[in-house]
């Protein structure tokens, strides 16, 4: 029986990631076999590998040899019985040779995510995509527009869709809205591209002037170095003539949330996405209760946990219409996967990091 390679983790550290062999699977009913070309890394993947992704209850038993990662682009090479070439309620219509990307929570097809869909998350609790081949349910894939390269396409399932849900999921952005982005990682840079294509004004923060210069080159209207300007919320208010940001992609977490509340517009939306500054504020005694902060300007604080398949398709249609591509910072070879994880863990990237799986492409 033919074998293939995949990376595995026992959630005990990046250095303990290891290559293992597995038998090439056959797709069952309503499944397809995909040859994976590229995998995009997320900070979540680093946390999983280090055993630190513990704030979501996961369903089912997690294998000791867990294949990490959630975002891939690949080509369908074999189709199981029952897979339709036509669109149905459960399937998008797939056939051999289609280039596809994976959805994060495989069973999340539409509407609000629940624990049931969360239990179908790739890379925890389900085996992920850092593998040469993987079988997927037909409903867990979306076709890729031709204009996107394999590297660019792999950026859409988590970074792209998280940004899309922040900007369009609850309170769709309008032309001339002001969007505040924290940092220059994958979600923020995707948000920059989507917001500018929507006619918004964009403010972006970083501690790195070179990264801010790059953000300016791809459309940011105003940049703030938060190390040089620690009271950056005042700078946001100054730039917006005290209006504030209409939507904030809140990625910092415990040490940035209060500042986001201080510079949000009346009736604005704070999309709570990440926690790069920590999951718990060590100065919580200095904070007003969240309910008071929300009441102060009629603010909505919305947790964003990726999105459903139908919204990923809407994002891809919007991106194709506007010829949007997200930013690939660096591409690592298959054998250098550990170095790719370390690069993301260090926060060195601008945009997204790719691991090239298919060595023949």
C-alpha positions in Angstrom: 0.0 0.0 0.0 1.3 3.5 -0.9 2.5 5.7 1.9 2.7 9.4 2.4 4.2 11.8 4.9 2.6 14.1 7.5 3.8 16.1 10.4 2.4 15.2 13.9 2.5 16.7 17.4 1.8 15.4 20.9 1.2 19.1 21.8 4.5 19.1 23.7 6.4 21.8 21.8 7.5 22.9 18.3 10.8 21.1 18.6 9.0 17.8 19.1 7.0 18.1 15.8 7.9 15.0 13.8 7.4 13.5 10.4 5.4 10.2 10.3 4.3 7.9 7.6 0.7 6.9 6.9 -1.1 4.7 4.4 -2.7 6.6 1.5 -6.4 6.7 2.3 -9.3 6.0 0.0 -12.3 8.4 0.0 -15.5 6.9 1.4 -19.1 7.9 0.4 -19.4 11.7 0.0 -15.7 12.2 0.5 -12.8 13.2 -1.7 -9.0 12.6 -1.6 -7.0 15.8 -1.9 -3.3 16.2 -2.8 -2.2 19.1 -0.7 0.0 21.8 -2.3 0.3 24.5 0.3 -0.5 25.0 4.0 -0.9 28.4 5.7 0.2 28.8 9.3 -1.9 30.5 12.0 -1.0 31.4 15.5 -3.6 28.9 16.6 -1.4 26.1 15.1 1.6 27.3 17.2 -0.6 27.2 20.3 -1.9 23.7 19.5 1.7 22.4 18.9 2.8 23.9 22.3 -0.3 22.6 24.2 -1.5 26.1 24.9 -4.8 26.1 22.9 -7.0 25.3 25.9 -9.7 28.0 26.0 -12.1 26.2 23.8 -13.6 22.9 24.9 -12.9 20.3 22.2 -15.1 17.4 21.4 -13.9 13.8 21.2 -10.6 12.2 22.0 -7.5 13.9 20.6 -4.9 11.5 19.1 -1.4 11.5 20.5 -0.1 11.9 16.9 -2.2 14.9 16.0 -1.7 16.4 12.5 -1.7 20.2 13.0 -2.9 23.1 10.8 -6.2 24.1 9.3 -5.6 26.0 6.1 -4.6 24.3 2.8 -4.9 24.5 -0.9 -4.8 21.3 -3.0 -6.3 19.4 -5.9 -8.9 16.6 -5.7 -7.4 13.4 -7.1 -10.1 10.9 -6.2 -13.8 11.2 -5.6 -15.9 8.9 -3.5 -19.4 7.5 -4.2 -22.2 10.1 -3.9 -20.1 13.2 -4.4 -22.1 15.4 -6.8 -20.7 17.6 -9.5 -23.8 19.8 -9.0 -24.4 22.1 -6.1 -26.7 20.7 -3.4 -27.6 21.8 0.1 -24.6 19.8 1.5 -22.1 20.1 -1.4 -20.6 22.8 -3.5 -20.3 20.5 -6.5 -16.8 18.9 -6.9 -15.0 16.7 -9.3 -11.6 15.3 -9.9 -9.0 18.0 -10.8 -10.8 20.8 -8.9 -8.5 23.1 -6.9 -9.9 23.6 -3.5 -9.4 25.1 0.0 -10.5 23.5 3.3 -13.0 25.1 5.7 -11.8 25.4 9.3 -14.8 23.9 11.1 -15.8 21.3 8.5 -19.4 21.0 9.5 -20.0 24.8 9.8 -22.0 25.4 6.6 -24.0 28.5 7.5 -25.2 30.6 10.4 -23.9 30.7 14.0 -21.2 28.3 15.0 -22.0 26.0 18.0 -20.1 23.3 19.9 -21.3 20.7 17.4 -19.5 22.5 14.5 -16.5 23.4 16.7 -15.9 19.7 17.3 -15.2 19.4 13.5 -12.2 21.9 13.6 -9.2 20.9 11.6 -5.9 20.7 13.4 -7.7 20.2 16.8 -9.7 18.2 17.6 -9.7 16.6 14.1 -6.5 15.8 12.3 -5.3 18.8 10.4 -3.8 19.4 6.9 0.0 19.4 7.4 0.1 16.3 5.3 0.8 15.3 1.7 -2.7 13.9 1.3 -6.0 14.1 3.2 -9.5 12.9 2.8 -12.2 15.5 3.3 -16.0 15.4 3.4 -17.3 17.0 0.2 -19.1 19.7 2.3 -15.8 20.8 3.9 -14.2 22.2 0.8 -14.6 25.3 -1.4 -13.4 25.8 -5.0 -10.6 28.3 -5.6 -10.9 31.1 -8.2 -8.3 30.7 -11.0 -6.7 34.1 -10.4 -5.3 32.9 -7.0 -2.0 31.0 -6.7 -1.9 28.0 -4.3 0.0 30.1 -1.8 -2.5 33.0 -2.0 -5.6 30.7 -1.8 -4.4 29.0 1.4 -4.7 32.3 3.2 -8.5 32.6 2.9 -10.0 29.9 5.2 -8.9 31.4 8.6 -7.1 34.8 8.1 -9.3 35.9 5.2 -12.6 34.7 6.6 -12.0 36.0 10.1 -11.3 39.4 8.7 -14.4 39.1 6.5 -16.7 38.1 9.4 -15.3 41.1 11.4 -16.1 43.5 8.6 -19.3 42.0 7.1 -20.6 39.3 9.5 -22.6 41.5 11.9 -22.4 45.1 10.9 -21.3 45.4 7.3 -18.8 48.1 6.7 -19.9 51.1 4.7 -17.9 53.4 2.4 -15.9 55.9 4.4 -16.1 53.9 7.6 -12.9 54.0 9.7 -11.4 50.6 10.4 -8.7 50.1 13.0 -6.4 47.1 12.6 -4.1 45.9 15.4 -0.7 44.5 14.2 0.4 43.3 10.7 -0.3 39.6 11.0 -2.5 37.6 8.6 -5.9 38.7 9.8 -5.0 42.4 10.0 -3.5 42.5 6.5 -6.4 40.6 5.1 -8.7 43.1 6.8 -6.7 45.9 5.3 -7.2 44.5 1.8 -10.9 43.9 2.3 -11.6 47.3 4.0 -9.8 49.2 1.3 -11.8 47.4 -1.4 -14.9 48.4 0.5 -14.0 52.1 0.4 -13.0 52.4 4.0 -10.4 54.5 5.7 -7.9 52.2 7.5 -5.7 52.9 10.6 -3.1 50.2 11.5 -0.8 49.7 14.5 2.5 48.0 14.9 5.7 48.2 16.9 7.8 48.0 13.7 8.1 51.1 11.5 9.2 49.0 8.5 6.0 46.9 8.8 4.0 50.1 9.0 5.7 51.4 5.9 4.7 48.2 4.1 1.2 48.6 5.3 1.1 52.1 3.9 2.3 50.8 0.6 -0.6 48.4 0.3 -3.3 51.0 1.2 -3.2 51.9 4.9 -4.3 55.5 5.4 -2.7 56.1 8.8 -0.2 54.2 10.8 0.7 54.2 14.5 3.7 52.8 16.2 2.3 51.7 19.5 5.7 51.5 21.2 6.5 55.1 20.3 2.9 56.1 21.0 1.7 54.0 23.9 -1.5 56.0 24.2 -2.4 55.1 20.6 -6.1 55.4 21.3 -5.7 59.1 21.6 -4.0 59.2 18.2 -7.0 57.3 16.7 -9.4 59.9 18.1 -7.1 62.7 16.8 -7.0 61.3 13.3 -10.8 60.7 13.2 -11.6 64.2 14.6 -12.9 62.5 17.8 -15.3 60.3 15.8 -13.4 57.1 16.6 -13.0 53.9 14.7 -16.3 52.4 13.4 -14.9 48.8 13.5 -11.9 47.6 15.4 -10.3 44.3 14.7 -9.2 43.6 18.3 -6.3 41.2 18.1 -4.2 42.3 21.1 -6.5 41.1 23.9 -6.0 41.8 27.5 -3.7 44.8 27.2 -5.4 46.5 24.2 -9.1 46.0 24.8 -9.5 49.0 27.2 -7.8 51.2 24.6 -10.1 49.9 21.9 -13.1 50.8 24.0 -11.6 54.3 24.5 -11.3 55.0 20.7 -14.4 53.2 19.3 -17.1 55.3 17.7 -20.5 55.6 19.1 -22.4 52.5 18.1 -19.2 50.9 16.8 -18.2 47.3 16.7 -15.2 45.7 18.4 -14.5 42.4 16.7 -12.7 40.3 19.4 -10.4 38.0 17.5 -7.1 37.4 19.4 -5.1 37.7 22.5 -1.5 38.4 21.4 -0.9 40.6 24.5 -2.3 37.9 26.8 -5.5 36.2 27.8 -5.7 37.9 31.2 -5.0 41.5 32.2 -2.7 41.7 35.2 -4.1 45.2 35.9 -7.7 44.2 35.8 -8.4 46.3 38.9 -7.9 49.4 36.7 -10.6 48.4 34.3 -14.3 49.3 34.4 -16.6 46.4 34.0 -17.1 45.4 30.3 -20.8 46.2 30.6 -20.0 49.8 31.6 -17.5 50.1 28.7 -20.0 48.8 26.2 -22.8 51.0 27.6 -20.6 54.2 27.5 -20.9 54.5 23.6 -23.5 51.8 22.8 -20.7 49.5 21.7 -21.0 46.0 20.4 -18.2 43.6 21.5 -18.5 40.5 19.2 -16.4 37.4 19.5 -15.2 36.2 16.1 -14.5 32.5 15.7 -13.9 32.2 12.0 -17.1 31.7 9.9 -19.3 29.3 7.9 -18.7 27.9 4.4 -21.3 30.1 2.7 -19.5 33.2 4.0 -16.1 31.9 2.7 -17.8 31.6 -0.7 -19.0 35.2 -0.4 -15.6 36.3 0.5 -14.0 34.5 -2.5 -16.6 36.1 -4.8 -15.9 39.6 -3.4 -12.1 38.9 -3.7 -12.4 37.7 -7.3 -14.5 40.7 -8.3 -11.9 43.1 -6.7 -8.9 40.9 -7.6 -7.9 40.9 -3.9 -4.8 38.9 -2.9 -3.5 38.6 0.6 0.1 38.9 1.6 2.5 35.9 1.7 5.4 36.9 3.9 7.6 33.8 3.5 7.4 30.3 2.0 9.1 27.4 3.9 9.9 24.0 2.4 8.2 20.8 3.6 11.3 19.7 5.5 11.6 23.1 7.3 8.1 23.0 8.9 9.5 23.4 12.4 11.3 26.6 11.4 8.1 27.9 9.9 6.3 27.4 13.3 9.2 29.2 15.1 9.0 32.1 12.7 5.3 32.6 13.4 5.8 32.1 17.1 8.4 34.9 17.1 5.9 37.3 15.5 8.4 38.1 12.7 5.9 37.9 9.9 4.0 40.5 7.9 0.9 38.8 6.5 1.0 35.0 6.4 3.5 32.2 6.4 3.3 29.2 4.0 4.6 25.7 4.1 5.0 24.3 0.6 3.8 20.7 0.8 3.9 19.5 -2.8 7.6 19.3 -3.8 6.8 18.5 -7.4 4.8 21.8 -8.0 
